Amino acid sequence: MSRLEVDINPHILKWAREESGFNVSDIAAKLEVSTDHYELWEEKGKKIPFGKLKAISTQFKRQLAVFFLSDIPKKSNKPKDYRNLSNSQSKLSREVLMVMRDVTYFRQTALEMQGQEYWQQKSKPLAGIDNIKNDNNALATWLREHLKISVEEQTSWKSDSEAYRNWRQAIENHLGILVFQFAMPLSEVQGFCFTDFQPYAIVVNSKYKYNNRLFTLFHELGHIFRHHSGICLPDNVREKQEEEYSCNNLAGKFLIPDETLVATDQLSQIQMHSNKLRVSREVYLRRLREEHKISDPKFFSLLKTIRASYRPETKKKTKFGIKPEVLSRASRGETFFNLVLDGVNQNKISYTKASSVLNLKVSKILNAV
């Protein structure tokens, strides 16, 4: 029996590859064909074995029907790149591009389920900050009031993970911004945000420690306050990068209010005060410098010491794997996760689509509730 071969739109094949972050040699190797052979498919779109096309759709995470469209779909919107990387380093990997695609899909799903008016109402507090969006002192005060978490409560938390969870949930509950976290290459991105349509979203890199993720949360919030989508490496910011520096400054001012900043040039004291506020030593040190509470020579000496102490974070091995439901809830956030389950119960979303966006067998979860 002869194998089934199909003709497709070659321009869509190239578009799908580029959107997924593959180069020609990578996808050819995945398909076990020569680079020349694959390039011919992108040039002509003729006589592609159907089995290979199915493999391509799996690798690119596209439905088969996409490759038979007559017109190329729009390119996905990507946040502005603020990462201060060289051209050779700045190309986004497949992992990051896939997270961007997934989060856009999640947001579109949330918008379809609840409607624009719902999300406008949820994010209504943001409408009142345009007159102060360039004043970080005023923004920090406004944010503290609207997130409804006092400094006393902040300093009562027993761990960095508890602090991160509480701040994350407060942003979702009181500002109507969805917060996602996914593992991405450490050197490539700490976080990014989307403001192209509502619901707005922040995405943090779950490979970073909790206090780094926490700082990234509020750095990205700074971009959202200015109605900018951005992809960022807050640890790599230079003072000449005005917007990035301002977003770092806002995050620092908010997490370490003036009344909690104790002047010191002793690393042990910096450790104690930063632990109390659940921020990193480097963030606390930078706040001291911003407020002229430490000399530049001492600042750079301590910064060098702190950075020399960094060790790659290793995941603790557990005897039993983490349940898929726990992973899904952690990566997608309580708000989105519960929104999808409620949507199934209210017939706003099908079981199939809900299972797709949560990467779970939703029927089993609902039956267990």
N, C-alpha and C positions, 0 to 999 in steps of 0.2 A: 504494500500500500504506500503510495507516494505521500510525503509529508505536506501539510497544509502551509502554503505561503500566502502572505497578504501584502497589499500595497497601502502605504499610509502617507500622511502629510510629513515630508522630511523636515520642514521648518519647525513643526511642533516637536519632533523628536529632539532637535537641537535645543529648542527652548526648554523642554522638560529636563534635559541633562544639565543645562546651565543653572536652572532654578534649583536643582538638587545639589549643586556643588561638585559634581563629578567632572573630571577631565576625560578625554577620549580614551586614553590608555587604561584608566581605572575601570571604566565600564566595560571596555573590551575584555579585560582580564576577568571580570566578574562573569561575563557571558561566555568565556572560553572561545572567543573568536579573535582573529587578528585585528590590529588597529586599522589597517587598510580596509578590511571587510566592513567594520563598523562605520568608518568614515563614508563609505559608499552608501550605506543605509541613510545617513544624515544628508547626503548629497542628492540621492535619487528617491529614497523611500520605497524601493521596489523589491519584491520577492523576499520579504523578511519572514523567516520561519515563525509560525504562530507561537510555538513554544518559547522562542527567544523573545518575542514581543511581550508575552506574559511575564517572563523574567525581567524584562526592562521595566514594565509597569510596577513590578514588585520593588525593584531597586529604587525607582524614582518616586514610589508611593503615589502613583497616578492611576486612575481608572483606565481600563483598556479603551473605552470609548473616546477618551481625550485624543488619542493618536489618530483618530479618523475625522476630527473636526476640520473644517475648511479654513478657519481663521485661527491665528495664534492667540491664545488667551493673554490678558494683560499680565505684565510682570508684577510680581508681588512687591508691595511697598516695603522698603527697608528703612530702618531708622538712620539718621545722620550719624556718620562715624566720627566720634570725638576721641578716639583711643590713643592718639599721639604715637602711631606706629609707622614704620617705613612702608613703602609701597609693597615690598616683597613680603612683609609680615602681615599686611592688612587684609589680605584675601580671607573671606569668611569660609570656614570649613563646612563640610557636609553636616556635621553635628549641629552647628549653630544655625545654618540655613534651615535645617529640618525643624528645629525648635521654633524659629520664627514663623514658619509655615503652620505648624501645629497651633501655636498661640493665636495666630490670625483666624484659624478655623474655629478655635474655641470661642473667641470673641464674637465671630459671626453667628455661631450657634446660640450664644447668650443673647445676642441682639434679636435673633429670630424668635426665640422663646418668649422674651419679655417685652420687646418693642422699644422703640426709641424714647418714648415719653417716660417709661420706667427708669431707664438709665440716666436720662437727663435729671430726673427727680433725685435719684440716688447721689449724683455728683453735683447737686445744686450748690452745696457750700463753696465749691471751687469758683463759682461765678462771682463771688464777692471779693476776690483777691487781686483783680487786675490792677487796682490802684496801689498795691503794695508788693507786686511780684518782683520788683527789683530791690526791695529793702529786706535783707535777710533777718535783721533784728525783728522787724514787724512780722515777717513770715513765721519766724520761730515761735513768737508769742501766739499768733493766730493758730498755728498748728497744735501747740500744746493745749489750747482751749478746746479745739474741735476734736482732737483725738481722745480727750477726756481721760488722760493718764497723767497723774501728777508726778513730780520728782520723787515724792515719798513712795509712791507705788513702784516707780521705776527702780528705786534702790532696794526694794523689798524682795525682788526676784532672786531666786537661788541659783540660777544658771544662765548662761548665754542663750541656750536653746529656749528657755522659758521666755526670756526677753524678746527674742526674735519672733516667737509664736504670737506673743501678745501685741507687739507692734504691728505685725503683719495683719492680724485680725482686725485691729483698730483701723487701719488704713482701708481695709475692705468694707468694714461696717459703717464708718463715718464719712468716708470720701467717695464711696462707690467705685473704687479702683480695684480691679482684680490683680492678685499677686500670684505669680507662678514661679516655680523653681525647678530647674533641670540641670543635669550634669553636662558641662561643656568644657572644652580645653581650658586649663587654668591660665595659660599665657595669652589667651585670645580675647576673653571677655569676662568681666565680673557681673555685668548686668546690662539690660536695655529696657526701653519703654516705648509704648505706642500711644500716640494721641491723634491718629488719623481719623478714627471714628470711635464712638462710644459703644461699649464700655472701654475706658482707657485701661491700660495694663502695664504692670512692671514685671520683669522677668529677672531673677537672680540666679547666679551660678551656684548650684548646690555642692560643688566641689570645694568651695571656700568654707572657712570656719564660720560659726554662727555670728561672731561679732563683726566679721567682714561683710557677711550677707546683710546684717542689720544696717551698717553704714551705707551699703549700696542701695538699700531700700530708700533711704532718705535722700541720697544723691539723685536717684532717678526721679523722686518726687519733685525735686528742684526743677528738672526738665519739664515735667508735666505742668507745674505751676506757670511755666513760660510758654506752654502749648507747643513744646518741641518734642519730637521723637528722637531718641538718641541711643547709641550703643557705646558703652563706656568701660574704661579701666580706671576707676577712681584712684587706685594706688599709683598710677603712672602719670598723674596730672602735673603739669608745669604751671607756674604762676602766670605765664604769658597766655595760657588758654583761658580766656576770661570767663566763658560760661561754665566750663568744667571746674575751674577754681571756685567760682561762685557757688556751684552746686555742692562742692566739698565743704565750703564755708558754711552753707546753710545746714548741712547734715551735722557738722561739728557743733554749731551754735545751738541746734535743737537738742541734741543728745547730751551735750555738756553745757547747760545754761550758765550764765555768768556767775550766779550765786553759788554754784557748785565747783567752780574752777579755783583750785587752791594752788598758789604759786609755790613751785618747788623745782629744784634741779637734781633731785635724788631719784634714781630709777626705782628704788623700793617704794617711795612715796607715790610715784607715778603709777606703779603697778597696783598699789592699794586703792587709789582713787579711781582708776580706770575699771578695776574689777567691781567696785561698788556701783558704777553706772552702767556696767555691762558693755563697755566699749574697749577697743584695743588700746594698747599703750601708745602706739604711734598716733592715733587720733587725738588722744589726750595731750601728747607732746606738741602736736601741731596747734592745738587750741592755745596752749601756753605761749607759743610763739606769736600767734595772731593777736593775742591780747598783750603782747610785749611784757610777759611775765618770766621770760627766760632769755638769756643772751644768745646770739647767733652761734658763737663758737660752742657753747654748751649744748645747744639744740642739735647741731650737726654731729657732735660727738655722741650724744645719746641716741640719735637716729641711727647712726652707724652700728652702735651696740645692739639696738633692738632688732635691726634687720639681719644682723649676723646670727641672731638667736633663732630665726625662723627655721622651722623644719616642715617638710611636706606632711600634710595631714594624712594619716592612714586610717582607713575604715576598720573598725573593730570587727573581727570575725565572730559571727554568732553560730551557735550549733544549729539553729533552725533559720531558714530564710524568712525574710520579711514578707508578710502577706501582701498579695497584689492590691487589695483594697487600701491598705495602709500606704503603700507607695503611690497609688493613684491620688488619694486624698492629700498626701503631702506635696506632691508635685503640682497639683491643680488648685489647691487651696480649698478651704472649707466652703467658701461662698459658691464657687463654680461647681464643686462636687455635689453639694446639696441641691443647687439649682437644677442640675441635670436629673437627679433622682426625683425631685418634686415634679419636674417637667414630664417625666414618664407617667407618674401617677395622675397628672392632669391632662394627659394625652396631647401635650405640647411638643413631644419629641418621641420618635419611635424607639423601641427596644434596640433595634439594629444600630441606629445613629448614636444612641446613648452609650451603647457598648463600645462603639468606635471612639468617641471622644474621651471616655474614661479608661479605655483599654482594659475593660472588665466584662465579665458576664453579668450584666445588670440584673437579669431575672433572678439569679441566685442571691444577690444582695438583697433585693426587695423581698424575696420569700423568707429571708432570714430575719427580717426586721419584725 
